[in-house]
């Protein structure tokens, strides 16, 4: 019988430090091509509304499963999260349904955990100032994840939605900036975690030595970074193939502009002055690896509901 896990179950079973290490291993396996994973299938379900199917198989784990996820930008007007997700885990030996679980927290947390891996590999060791562009669930999860790989003496945030920005800053103690530029100037790490479709980070604001994490604009027609910044930086991605099919920020520059994938040995900073960008598209293996870890712990702890 399959196991059912709620969002509360998943949160309790998946602490961020463990998830960061799991994502580091998953990205290494992906770049070593020991993971079977096609590009996600994306169905447009209206204006800025998408439904995606994301399967993956990791034989070495072994883990087999898929995430069903929607992104409805119009949900912000309804006070509903823009991302909704469910993850199915299958028994690798038989293909039988092993578990059904809420995928919203895994999507939120694994995205931040992968970003934290990029900060660990690409941000300067002395990085002390963090700028967060956004104020939603990803702002919160990235703030937590980054705290496990760098100790920042100052964190600033800006958001297109002032009300959400002040709520985020009141909750976390982060400094509210009056503009994106004010947040970014002088920052050592910049995380773009707002749901935007046009650039909000510009080249002139970004100092040498900065590491930029870009997790949005995952459609060819969307952008969140100034092309001049992308051109100037050394660019890394979770997946070259996905970047060249899905990232409006990177497609114009071609595959040759991507130095390495996050899971490759070449993903490293080579000088204190260079600007690095990590473009995260979000991969099915991240969801399946996180789900596998969650289910393993749930079974050991007797958590969840047998359906």
C-alpha positions in Angstrom: 0.0 0.0 0.0 1.3 3.5 -0.8 2.4 5.9 1.9 0.8 9.3 2.1 2.8 12.2 3.5 1.4 15.7 4.2 3.4 18.9 3.9 3.8 18.9 7.7 5.2 15.3 7.5 7.7 16.3 4.9 8.8 19.4 6.8 9.5 17.4 9.9 11.4 14.7 8.1 13.6 16.9 5.8 15.9 19.3 7.7 17.7 21.8 5.5 21.4 20.7 6.2 20.6 17.2 5.2 18.8 18.3 2.1 21.7 20.5 1.0 24.0 17.4 1.1 21.4 15.3 -0.7 21.1 17.9 -3.4 24.9 18.2 -3.8 25.0 14.4 -4.4 22.0 14.5 -6.8 23.6 17.3 -8.9 26.9 15.3 -9.1 25.0 12.2 -10.2 23.0 14.2 -12.8 26.2 15.7 -14.3 27.9 12.3 -14.3 24.9 11.1 -16.5 24.0 8.3 -14.1 20.5 9.7 -13.8 17.7 9.1 -16.4 15.8 12.3 -16.8 14.1 13.8 -19.8 13.3 17.5 -20.1 10.1 18.3 -18.3 6.9 18.4 -20.3 5.2 21.7 -20.0 1.5 22.3 -20.9 0.3 25.9 -21.1 -3.0 26.2 -19.2 -3.8 29.9 -19.9 -2.0 33.2 -19.6 1.1 32.6 -17.4 -0.4 29.3 -16.2 1.7 26.2 -16.7 1.4 22.5 -15.8 4.6 20.4 -15.9 5.4 16.7 -15.5 8.9 15.9 -14.2 10.0 12.2 -14.0 13.4 10.9 -13.0 15.2 7.6 -12.3 18.4 7.3 -10.2 19.5 3.6 -10.5 22.3 3.9 -8.0 19.9 5.0 -5.2 17.6 3.4 -6.4 14.8 6.0 -6.7 12.1 6.3 -9.3 9.3 8.9 -9.4 7.8 12.1 -10.8 6.6 15.5 -9.8 3.4 17.1 -11.1 3.6 20.8 -10.7 1.7 23.9 -11.7 2.8 27.5 -11.9 -0.1 30.0 -12.0 1.2 33.5 -11.8 -2.4 34.7 -11.4 -2.6 33.0 -8.0 -1.0 36.1 -6.4 -4.3 37.9 -7.0 -6.2 35.2 -5.1 -3.8 35.0 -2.2 -2.8 31.5 -3.2 0.8 30.2 -3.7 1.8 30.4 -7.4 3.4 26.9 -7.3 1.4 23.7 -6.4 3.0 20.3 -6.5 2.5 16.6 -5.8 5.3 14.0 -5.9 4.8 10.3 -6.7 7.5 7.8 -5.7 7.5 4.4 -7.4 9.2 1.1 -6.3 12.2 0.8 -8.7 11.9 -3.0 -8.7 8.2 -3.3 -9.7 7.0 0.2 -10.7 4.3 0.0 -8.0 3.2 3.2 -6.3 5.2 3.5 -3.2 4.3 7.0 -1.9 2.3 10.1 -2.6 3.4 13.3 -0.9 2.9 17.0 -1.0 5.5 18.5 -3.3 5.1 22.2 -2.3 7.6 22.1 0.5 10.0 19.9 -1.3 9.9 22.3 -4.3 10.5 25.3 -2.0 13.3 23.6 0.1 15.2 21.7 -2.6 15.4 24.9 -4.8 17.0 26.7 -1.9 19.2 23.8 -1.0 20.6 23.6 -4.6 21.1 27.4 -4.5 23.1 26.9 -1.3 25.3 24.3 -3.0 26.0 27.0 -5.6 26.9 29.5 -2.9 29.2 27.0 -1.3 31.0 26.4 -4.6 31.0 29.8 -6.2 30.6 32.6 -3.7 33.7 34.1 -2.2 34.7 32.5 1.1 34.6 36.0 2.7 31.1 36.9 1.3 29.4 38.9 4.1 26.5 40.8 2.5 23.4 39.1 1.0 20.7 40.7 -1.1 17.4 39.0 -1.6 15.1 40.2 -4.4 11.8 38.8 -3.4 9.8 38.3 -0.2 7.8 35.0 -0.6 8.4 31.4 0.3 11.6 31.2 -1.7 13.0 34.3 0.1 12.4 32.5 3.4 13.8 29.2 2.2 16.9 30.7 0.6 17.6 32.8 3.8 17.6 29.6 5.8 19.6 27.5 3.3 22.3 30.1 2.8 22.8 30.4 6.6 24.1 26.8 6.5 26.9 27.6 4.0 27.9 31.2 4.8 27.6 33.6 7.8 26.4 36.9 6.5 26.8 40.0 8.7 24.2 41.9 6.7 21.1 40.8 4.8 19.0 43.2 2.7 15.8 42.5 0.8 13.6 44.2 -1.8 10.3 43.0 -3.3 8.0 44.3 -6.0 5.2 43.9 -3.3 5.8 46.4 -0.5 3.4 44.7 1.9 5.0 41.3 1.5 8.5 42.9 1.9 7.7 44.4 5.2 6.1 41.2 6.5 9.2 39.2 5.5 11.5 41.7 7.1 9.5 41.9 10.3 9.5 38.1 10.5 13.2 37.5 9.8 14.9 40.7 10.9 16.2 41.3 7.4 16.8 45.0 6.4 14.2 46.3 4.0 15.7 48.2 1.0 13.8 51.0 -0.8 14.8 49.6 -4.2 16.3 46.6 -5.9 19.4 48.8 -6.6 19.8 49.7 -2.9 19.6 46.1 -1.9 22.1 44.9 -4.5 24.9 47.6 -4.5 27.7 46.3 -2.3 26.2 42.8 -1.9 28.5 39.7 -2.2 25.7 37.3 -3.0 22.4 38.2 -4.8 19.4 35.9 -4.9 16.6 36.6 -7.3 13.6 34.9 -5.8 10.7 37.0 -7.0 8.2 35.9 -9.6 9.0 38.3 -12.4 9.0 38.2 -16.2 11.3 41.2 -17.0 14.8 42.0 -15.7 15.0 43.3 -12.1 18.8 42.9 -11.7 21.0 45.2 -13.7 24.7 45.0 -14.6 25.6 48.5 -13.3 24.6 47.5 -9.7 26.7 44.3 -9.5 30.2 44.6 -8.1 33.2 42.4 -9.1 33.3 39.3 -7.0 29.5 38.9 -6.7 27.7 35.6 -6.9 24.2 35.8 -8.4 21.6 33.0 -7.9 18.8 33.1 -10.5 15.9 30.7 -9.9 13.1 32.2 -11.9 12.2 33.1 -15.5 12.1 29.5 -16.5 10.4 30.0 -19.9 12.1 31.2 -23.1 10.0 34.4 -23.2 10.8 35.4 -19.6 13.8 37.3 -18.2 15.0 38.4 -14.7 18.6 39.6 -15.4 20.0 42.4 -17.6 21.7 40.7 -20.6 24.8 42.9 -20.1 25.2 41.2 -16.7 24.8 37.7 -18.1 27.4 38.6 -20.8 29.9 39.9 -18.3 29.6 37.0 -15.8 30.9 33.4 -15.7 27.6 31.4 -16.0 26.8 28.0 -14.4 23.6 26.0 -14.6 22.0 23.0 -13.1 21.5 21.6 -16.6 22.9 22.8 -19.9 20.1 21.1 -21.8 17.4 22.7 -19.7 19.0 26.1 -19.8 19.1 26.1 -23.6 15.4 25.1 -23.8 13.9 27.0 -20.9 16.0 30.0 -19.8 15.2 33.3 -21.5 18.2 34.7 -19.7 20.7 32.3 -21.2 19.2 31.1 -24.6 20.4 34.3 -26.5 24.1 33.5 -25.4 24.2 29.9 -26.5 25.5 26.8 -24.8 29.1 27.9 -25.0 28.5 30.7 -22.5 27.8 28.1 -19.7 31.1 27.3 -18.0 29.8 24.1 -16.3 26.9 22.4 -14.6 26.6 22.7 -10.9 27.5 19.0 -10.5 30.7 19.2 -12.5 34.2 19.6 -11.1 34.7 22.7 -13.3 32.0 24.5 -11.3 34.3 26.6 -9.2 35.4 30.2 -8.7 38.7 31.0 -10.3 39.4 34.6 -9.0 38.0 36.9 -6.3 37.0 39.5 -8.9 34.9 37.5 -11.3 31.1 37.7 -11.2 29.5 34.3 -11.2 25.8 33.4 -12.0 24.1 30.2 -11.1 21.0 29.6 -13.2 18.6 27.1 -11.6 15.9 25.7 -13.8 14.8 23.0 -11.2 15.3 19.3 -12.1 13.2 16.3 -11.5 16.1 14.4 -9.9 16.1 17.1 -7.1 12.5 16.3 -6.3 12.9 12.5 -6.6 16.1 12.5 -4.4 14.4 14.6 -1.8 11.3 12.5 -1.9 13.3 9.3 -1.5 15.1 10.7 1.5 11.8 11.7 3.0 10.1 8.4 2.5 13.1 6.5 3.9 12.9 8.5 7.0 9.2 8.3 7.2 9.3 4.5 7.1 12.0 4.4 9.8 10.0 6.7 12.0 6.6 5.2 11.4 5.3 8.5 9.9 2.6 9.0 7.3 -0.6 7.3 6.4 -0.8 3.9 4.7 -3.5 4.2 1.9 
